[in-house]
Amino acid sequence: EMWTSKYDMDGNLQWSKSYRLQDSTTGPTDVIADKNGDAYVGGYVEIGGGGSLSYSLVVKYDAGGTLLWSRQFKFADHNGGKVVKMALAPSDGLYALCQYGNDDWGLIRLAASGDSLWCVSFDTATTSDWAFDLVLDGAGNAYVCGYFYAGLEPHNDIATHKIGADGHFVWTRQFNYGIDGAKGVAVDKLGRVYVAGQGIISGSTRSRFI
């Protein structure tokens, strides 16, 4: 079961709710709350033994703990989906960053009602693509960071992507710093993007970067 609890500012429990689909395993990976006190819980649902069928999952509760809706989704014919990170949209609803398949990721835009407005995926045939963080700017543009591995050399490359508020890819930037992985991304009010992560330059020497 997937549990969600709400506490007041003094730490007093307000409510606690569980969510589970029949004959399935569910797990949370992220939670966010909007200005109305509604909570969005992201995670995954596995159906069948050993997670033979897996979907990304988003569940919404109102401020009083009433379940408003739940959505399960996957990208194309890939299995193994889960929500990695969520962010509130500037207007309403949210963005959910999902990892799916063995090594690809996607971004879905959900309205406050739970309706899917658009989704995009980053799935290259010759690379392993992983995403770790998501941030939005004031216009609703999304920034995703992670890494990709082409399998040609013994290292990963940092990857940073900008996706427009309408769901199209604006740009992708790659950077090599050894065996790399970007773990955090931020954007300021002027649209400047900051990426932080860690890399192994040579042998086992680790170096952090921003």
N, C-alpha and C positions, 0 to 999 in steps of 0.2 A: 504494500500500500504506500501511497505518497501522502505525507502529512504536511499540513500548512497551519501555522499558529500565528495569532496576532496578540501583541502585548501593548498596553498603554505606556505612556512616557515614564511611569513609575515601575514598570516591569510586571504589572498585573495581567494575568492571562485574560484576554477578551473572548477568544474562541479558538478552537482547534478543529480542523476538518481533515478527513481522509478522502482519498480518491483512488479508485481502482476499477478497472474493467474486468468483467468476468473472464476467468481462465487466462489471465495475463499477469505480467510483472510490470509495475510502473516505478519510476524513480525520478526525483527532481534534480535539476542541475543549476537552476537560477530562479530568482524571484524578484519582481519589481512592483512598486505601488505608484498609482497616479495621484493627482491632486484631490480626487474625490474619495480617496481611501480604498479604491478598488485594487485588488492584488492579481497579478498575473504570475503564474507558476509555470516554468518551462522544464521539460525533461524528456522522457521517452516512455514508450509502452512496447513491451515485447509479448508477442502472442505465439503460443506453441512452445514446446519443449526446447530449451537451449537457445531461446531467442531466435527461432527460425524465421520469424517475421517481426520486424521492428520499425516503429514509426516515431517521428518527432511529435512532441505533445506540448500543447499550451492549454492551461486551464485558467479560467477567470472567476474570481469571487468578488462580491460587492463588499462594502465596508463592514457589513454585519455578518459576513461569512457565508452568505447564500451563494451556491454555485450558479453562475450565470450561463456559462457555456464551456465546452471543451472542444478542442480541435486536434485531430491527428492528421499528419500529412507526411508524404515522402516525395522525393525528387526522382522523376522518370521511373525506371525499373530498378533503382538501387534499393538495397536493404540496409539495415543497421543505422537508421537515423536517430539523432538525438539533438536537442537544443544545447548550444554551447553558451550563448550569451543573448540577452534581450536588452532593448532600449526603448524608452517611450518616445513616440513620435511627437513633433512640436505641436501638431493639431490635436489628434486623438489617436488611440490605438497604439500599436507598437511594431517594432522590427524584431524578428527572431533569426539569429544566426545559427545554422544547423550544420553539423558534420554528418555525412552520410556515405554509404558504401564503405569501401576500405580506406579511401583517401581523397575524398572530394567534399566540397562544401556548397551550401546554398543559403540564400537570404530571402525571407518571406516577409511581406508587409501585410499586417492584419489590421482591420478597422476595429474600433471599440466594440462593435457588434460581433466580432469574430469572423466577419467576411474576409476572404483573401482578396487583396487589391492587386498584388502582383508578386511574382517570385522570380529570382534569377539564380543561376547556378554557375559554379566555376569547376568545370570538369574537363581537364585536358587528357587526351588519350595516352600521352607519353610521360606524364609526371604524376607524383603524389602530391596532392594539394591539401594543406591543413590550415584551419583558421582558429584563432585563439581569442581575439578580442574585437569588439564592435563599439563604435561611438558615432553620434550624430551631431551635425551642426544645426544652427538655427533655421536653416532652410529645408531641413529634412534629408540632406545628403548623408550617406552612410560611408563610414571608413572602416575597413576590415584589414586586420594584419594577421600574418602567420608565416608559413614557409612553403616552399615547394621543393621536391626532390626529383630530378630527371633521371637518376640512376646511371648517369654517364660518368660522374666523378664522385668521390667519397665525401660529399658535402651537401648541405641544404642551402638554399638561397632564401633570404628574407623577401617576403612579398607583401606589398601594401596596395590596397585597392580602394578606389572611390566609386561609389554607386550613386547615381542621381536620385532625386526624390521620386522620379517616375519609374525607377527600376532599371535604368540602362547603365552600363559600365562607362564611366567617364575616363578613367585612366587606371593603369596598373604599373607599379614601379617595383623593380627587383634590385636587390643589393646583396653582394657576397662579402662575408666577413669571416670565412672559415666554415665551420660546421655550425650553421646559424638557425635561429628561431626567434621571431618577433613575438612577444607576449603581451604587449600593451600598446594602445594607440590613443592619442588625444588630439583635439583640434581646438584652436583658439578662435576668438571672435572675428579675426581677420582671415580665417580659413587656412592658417598655417598648421601643418600636420606634424605631430611628434610621435616617433615610434621608439619603443624600448624593447630590448631583448638580451640574449646571451649568445655567445659564439665560442667555439674552440678554434683558436688560430693554428696551433701546431701541437701535436701530441695530445696531452690532456690539459694544456693550459687554457683556462677559461677566461673570457673577457666579456664584460657587460658593455652595452652600447646604448646610446640614445641619439 
